[in-house]
């Protein structure tokens, strides 16, 4: 339990700490950016509900398959559930993008905040339905196969290098502001996805049995 729990806990802890530090950067962009970021995050959380839910299901299903040494079954269910994650995330993301003018009116934002939030929602929606499931749903299958150390290393390195440091570079140095922070987040997703899909295709996660 500790071999899986400790890496996963460290990964999640570092991720939350990084998000807090990024929020401190967003706060320097002004109140309109803070409001836009908060609202965009709320809507973004709705977009990723299918991917998050299927990620939890993957932990149980893949874990049982690996425990029974049914690796072909594990691959079958990973592919099947990942397809479902993509289908529903595309539906939700497109719906959120289309309905964003109506949703944003409910928050009574200023014109500047509304414009900025619209850009962030568009960035998250388009990139999310392409890459988010590989970046966050797929690694749950690797963790279920006791490959938690690999996901921890990739996630922590990508988080601090791209989501954190790149946010400062794009947001402050290049003066892209909040949009730069969200673009850095997308780069973080792509880096994670590259390593996770490589790990999955290599098959090394099948050789990480606990007992």
Protein Blocks (a to p, Z undefined) as FASTA:
>chain_A
ZZmmmmmmmmmmmmmmmmmmmmmmmmmnojklmmmmmmmmmmmmmmmmmmmmmmmmmmmm
mmmmmmnopaklmmmmmmmmmmmmmmmmmmmmmmmmmmmmmmmmmnopafklmmmmmmmm
mmmmmmmmmmmmmmmmmmmmmmmnopmmmmmmmmmmmmmmmmmmmmmmmmmmnonmjmlm
mmmmmmmmmmmmmmmmmmmmnommmmmcfZZ
